[in-house]
Amino acid sequence: MDYALVTGGSRGIGKAICISLAEMGYHVLINYRSNNDEAENTLQAIKATGGSGELLQFDISDPESVAGTLESWKKQHQDDGYIKVLVNNAGVRMDNLMIWMEPEEWSKVINTNLNSFYYVSRPLLQDMIVNKFGRIINVVSLSGIDGMPGQANYSAAKAGVIGATKALAKEIGRKKVTVNAVAPGFIRTDMTKDLDEKQHRALIPIGRFGEPEEVAAVVAFLASENASYITGEVISVNGGIST
């Protein structure tokens, strides 16, 4: 069976990615931390389109939780396949001006958005390398490319993932494992619901916020065989706000 793991798959962009990968034929592992209802809603949405999936609960910012859950899952499925596609999507924002930023606001954002890339990706690399096929797709942000005021922590974390994406792509490209990033701009999700869309629309050449499905479409392409010659890239999905 072909397996794909999407962290933070219960809502927003993650949910849209889960549905898109399921439509490609992947059995989708929907990772979430605590919102059981939303995770179940995503699973039901996958099944409604004829796809298959399962819930995989763990905290991406807790290395012991990640390692224990993935090790247990791999033991249960060692005879029927491996996780071919990993989408590191889960993240958190704790915006504040640097002068007012508390140590916890810095460390939690760095750990959840950057360190989790290491926690989740590393245990899955060996299977991808041995089988000579794998796709790692990291959902980063416009903030990690251009920087955004009030987001020094978030910008630092996402920029770090971009650097790691490029480095890892060079490490494992010969094994037919690709590593890419997708950088959304302003997308209609819970993470942007506190923003004044009317005010921000004026900054976007296309004149609107994006939809989660538009990000998911790019992720799905990068997960496909058609993207086998693309690695180490950062693809922006931002309506032209940054080029």
Secondary structure, DSSP 4 states (H G I P E B T S, - for coil): --EEEETTTTSHHHHHHHHHHHHTT-EEEEEESS-HHHHHHHHHHHHHTT-EEEEEE--TT-HHHHHHHHHHHHHHTTTS--EEEEEE---------GGG--HHHHHHHHIIIIIHHHHHHHHHHHHHHHHT-EEEEEE--HHHHH--TT-HHHHHHHHHHHHHHHHHHHHHGGGTEEEEEEEE-SBSSGGGTTS-HHHHHTT-TT-S-B-HHHHHHHHHHHHSGGGTT--S-EEEESTTS--
